[in-house]
Amino acid sequence: MDERPATNQEIIHHFRAHRRVSFDHWARECLDRRTEHGVRHKTRGNSTLRVRDGVPMVRHLGEDYPLKATHYTLPSGRTFVASATII
């Protein structure tokens, strides 16, 4: 399996503009009374994909961040984009 960074056009084409995207982000503490310490660390989020000047962006905590992802090619020739992360 080959992998490489996905181009902006591949990300936009795969996730389609104005659709929900699930992405990784830095750890953020969230209140959770069920845990021992009262907080949990959230490392995934989801938001609507927006395109600004050809750059795919997602909104996280009120700010827009560029999105990066990985393009995979299987031995069978099938390709897909996954592992979305905000920069």
C-alpha positions as a printed Julia matrix, in Angstrom:
87×3 Matrix{Float64}:
   0.0    0.0    0.0
   1.37   3.39  -1.01
   0.64   6.49   1.02
   1.44  10.14   0.5
   0.06  13.52   1.61
  -3.18  14.3   -0.21
  -3.43  17.44  -2.33
  -6.06  20.05  -1.56
  -8.06  19.05  -4.65
  -8.08  15.38  -3.59
  -9.36  16.32  -0.13
 -12.09  18.54  -1.56
 -13.13  15.9   -4.11
 -13.18  13.07  -1.53
 -15.02  14.83   1.29
 -17.14  17.09  -0.96
 -17.6   20.7    0.08
 -20.26  21.45   2.72
 -20.23  17.89   4.11
 -19.35  16.81   7.65
 -15.74  15.72   8.13
 -14.31  13.86  11.12
 -10.74  14.91  11.93
  -7.99  14.59  14.53
  -6.9   17.58  16.59
  -4.79  18.34  19.62
  -6.01  16.99  22.96
  -8.68  19.11  24.64
 -10.02  18.6   28.16
 -13.79  18.16  28.42
 -15.87  17.9   31.59
 -16.85  14.29  32.32
 -18.04  13.52  35.85
 -17.94   9.77  35.22
 -14.14   9.74  35.14
 -11.86   9.64  38.17
 -10.42  13.13  37.63
 -13.57  14.76  36.22
 -12.2   15.43  32.72
 -11.51  13.45  29.56
  -9.24  14.25  26.66
 -11.0   14.61  23.32
  -8.78  14.19  20.26
 -11.37  13.88  17.46
 -13.82  16.41  16.18
 -16.17  16.91  13.26
 -17.17  19.94  11.28
 -18.42  21.03   7.88
 -15.79  21.2    5.16
 -15.38  24.73   3.78
 -13.27  25.75   0.8
 -11.46  29.1    0.85
  -9.24  30.04  -2.08
  -8.87  26.36  -2.98
  -7.83  25.34   0.55
 -10.04  22.88   2.49
 -10.84  24.28   5.96
 -12.82  23.13   8.99
 -14.1   25.18  11.93
 -12.8   24.1   15.35
 -13.45  26.06  18.57
 -14.66  29.06  16.56
 -11.67  29.33  14.24
 -11.03  28.0   10.73
  -8.09  25.62  10.31
  -6.64  24.12   7.12
  -7.21  20.38   6.76
  -4.56  17.88   5.73
  -5.03  14.19   4.97
  -3.28  11.12   3.6
  -3.92   9.61   0.15
  -3.7    5.8    0.05
  -3.33   3.54  -2.99
  -4.01  -0.18  -2.52
  -2.22  -2.89  -4.58
  -5.51  -3.46  -6.42
  -5.35   0.14  -7.7
  -8.16   1.46  -5.49
  -7.42   4.89  -3.98
  -8.94   6.77  -1.05
  -8.26   9.69   1.28
  -8.23   9.21   5.06
  -6.53  10.32   8.28
  -7.8   13.9    8.19
  -6.01  16.22  10.64
  -6.1   19.95  11.24
  -2.81  21.8   10.92
